[in-house]
Amino acid sequence: MHRRSLGRPFGWLWASYAVSAYGSGLAFGALPLIAVLVLHAGPAQVSALAAVGPAVGALIALPLGPWVEFHRKRSVMIAMNLVRFAVMMSIPVAYALGRLTFVQLLVVSAVVASARIAFTAASGAYLKALVRPEDLLVANARFESTTWSSIAIGPPLGGAAIGLFGPVTTVVADAVSYLLSALGITAVRGPVEEPKRSSGLRPADLLDGWRHLLTHPGLRPLFLNQLVVNGLIMATEPLLAVLMLGQLGFAPWQYGLAFALPCVGGLIGSRLASRVVGRYGQPTILRVVGTLRVVWLIGLAFIQPGVAGLATVIGVELAIIIFMSLYNPVLATYRLEHTPKDLTARTLTAWTVSTSASIAVLSAVFGLLAAATSPRTGIAVAGLLILASPLLLPRRRRHRTEVDTAGSEQPARVSG
């Protein structure tokens, strides 16, 4: 089948995203690993690094939503990549000088998290102007497939690189990938932006994204559903690590395989997205696939030692990822279609900040539950609760006339 072309500007944007995605895949888990191997950090410090850095980053990102909205999105993306390059490169420099500290890792984690949120908001708004409305789903599906392929390939290669070249190797690779991504974005000749001018940041600007999400009749249930689903799925990840590596005695390579191999499902789901939407329609996919992506998690509560247990984890994760990777680009497209142009960055910032907060809160809650009971119990409770999440999805198909004015906006022209 002929591959659909979305134009050279999108090609440069996609290539830039792919470079940074694969760099991040190589460096997956790099900061906790450095904390353990170089700074000899304990479990409490590693947990703090995983939770405090992103949480502080989300707080820093709160005023960035309006700032991104009122500035040129391409320039914001380049700036955020350069910021991430600089802070990530500070780690190998400090390591080489023997000055690396745990506080520096916390700061880097927070800055990278906030820059990622700002970059995501800017890139989503820029994508809406860069491609035609009918091409948004195809574009989002290509980003989705790149994300999952980078997760499948990056961590195993990163682990091998660390073993061969040292603990900061993948951090260097990740930093360089941000620099290359920034250079790639400079080659994008997209829409000529004329961002709305603002006389200053008002308190209302900080809440406009949430106001839109919570008042839009279609986005509100999807937003709340996503918070619950993402939070519960991510809350089981550390519990599953303790269960597999501790109680069930799986080797680290088996644990890595259990999460890397199913990511192939992300290529399957994302490639199917445009076809199934064309056949069944966007509302049906959001409702049906949104339900199918959550019914598998409970299976992780029943894993046992040995090959059968490993196959169970791979099978459950594969099913989750296939349906998630099919659902995510459809959701992302719907979100862009139903958000006014002058609210896109603030809405995406609100969505990402809320998702990070949900993951942090639910991870803490289920960590306490697992400590009081067992990791298997925590996974089982999360698996049962997530079965109720489809109740938050839109119940019935909405008529096309109920779309807000964002759906009828024409994107800016792409300059040559």
HELIX and SHEET records of a PDB file:
HELIX    1   1 ARG A    8  LEU A   26  1                                  19    
HELIX    2   2 ALA A   30  LEU A   37  1                                   8    
HELIX    3   3 PRO A   43  ALA A   61  1                                  19    
HELIX    4   4 LEU A   64  GLU A   69  1                                   6    
HELIX    5   5 LYS A   73  LEU A   97  1                                  25    
HELIX    6   6 PHE A  102  LEU A  130  1                                  29    
HELIX    7   7 PRO A  133  ASP A  135  5                                   3    
HELIX    8   8 LEU A  136  PHE A  165  1                                  30    
HELIX    9   9 THR A  169  THR A  186  1                                  18    
HELIX   10  10 PRO A  203  THR A  215  1                                  13    
HELIX   11  11 LEU A  219  VAL A  242  1                                  24    
HELIX   12  12 LEU A  243  GLN A  247  3                                   5    
HELIX   13  13 PRO A  252  ALA A  260  1                                   9    
HELIX   14  14 LEU A  261  CYS A  263  5                                   3    
HELIX   15  15 VAL A  264  TYR A  280  1                                  17    
HELIX   16  16 GLN A  282  LEU A  292  1                                  11    
HELIX   17  17 LEU A  297  PHE A  302  5                                   6    
HELIX   18  18 VAL A  307  GLU A  337  1                                  31    
HELIX   19  19 LYS A  341  LEU A  343  5                                   3    
HELIX   20  20 THR A  344  ALA A  372  1                                  29    
HELIX   21  21 PRO A  375  ILE A  386  1                                  12    
HELIX   22  22 SER A  389  LEU A  392  5                                   4    
HELIX   23  23 ARG A  400  GLU A  402  5                                   3    
HELIX   24  24 THR A  405  SER A  408  5                                   4    
END                                                                             
